[in-house]
Amino acid sequence: MGTTTPAPPGDKPFVDWPRVSSLVVGQAAVQAGSFALLIAMSWTAVQLGGRGAVTAVTLAATLPRALLLLFGGALTDVLGPRAVLLRATSVRVAVLAAGALVTVITESLWPLIAIALVDGALLGLTGPASGVLLPRLASQEQLGRANSLFSMVLRLAPIAGSPLGAWLVIAGGLPGAIAAAAIGCVVWLGCAAHVTHGMTRPARVPQGPSLLARSGDGFRLLAAHRRLRWMFVACFCMDLAFLWPAEVALPLRAADRGWGIGAVALVLAAFSAGALASAALGAALAHRIPAHAKLVVTGTGLAAGMAAMALVPTAPVLAATAGAVGLLSGLNGPALVTAYQQAVPEGRMGAAMSTFTLSGIGAAPLSLAVFTPVSLHLGVTGTWLLCAGLALLSPVAAALALRGDKSSDSNNGSGDGTEPDAPRADDRARTAPEPTATSV
């Protein structure tokens, strides 16, 4: 548990907008740079070695990140987010700067693989540390607003970063893209220093478990806490259900019906526009919308909308339906994250966010691995409808979590099953002198 400053009596719900703004600016910079780097490295790998080279670079970036996420969560709970973020991001700046210099003097695959390995490992370490910040920036009543605003950054980053990466490859080659990513990290480093100012390292626990032993705390938390477990299921089901239709079914449908690539762009743009609009609405009004509406009603609407998308006959109708689904997603997504964060017991946010982030990373390959072979038997429409049915499990799980919220988890342990749940620190104390922010 960290050193805390008691909240003043009668403390009202709040959002620390200055630090939220720092978080948004810093994450916008680093996320856009990361997506630009991803596009530039993938394109360069294709030129150097074709499909095998792209696969090697992708695995080098994703496997270390996934493996170190769990360790990063334990490290965050032990050292605190400030130490992890500032140190790891500083190393990332140095690695990217060195990588930019190396790729200027050599045109081979090994620098790309080396950069991807180290960068992926550092992202794995910092992911959970970024994830614990927003609950410290806002009271539980206002956390949904902060998450809605932050979700806009996550949706805009690939939209801005992908064309930026392509332009940088044309203008300055891979070294320019790596340098741009390093500059984004520098911006994030300054913003992270502001956001985490005043956060102290948690008190040492004498003869506590090792970091390696604590790396499994996230899974133990899910096993021990009913509400947290159901919220994890709700988030994972929605991620798993959405990926295959967006990445595989939509292009296949457009090709089969002769709509062309423009239809794919139109549908994705309509979905993004709807999601951004409702996320902006959530940033202003999320605290006034009942949790049941944000989690269960919108989740059910998302499943119904996904089923409708599988059945519509024309591209314009599909785009309009995607826009409506995006509107629901912009409210549902941040609400799922918020409810998950609110269910985490005190002092365990790092471990909880490590498993949460890992599920998001793992949902993409799992969705492709599961539904692609299924589509060979059910066809595109049948598999799309199956994904809609899976999405319907998300509001069911959320409803079970909300139902469990009415009764205490007093029979459950903290993360190891030995201690009762403690009240969330948000309810009684803060770890920074000012009310203090998530992903890279």
Helices and strands as residue ranges (DSSP letters): E 5-6, H 17-79, H 81-105, H 109-131, G 134-136, H 143-195, H 211-214, H 217-224, H 226-244, I 245-249, H 250-256, H 261-285, G 286-288, H 291-292, I 293-297, H 298-311, H 315-342, H 349-405, G 425-427, E 429-430
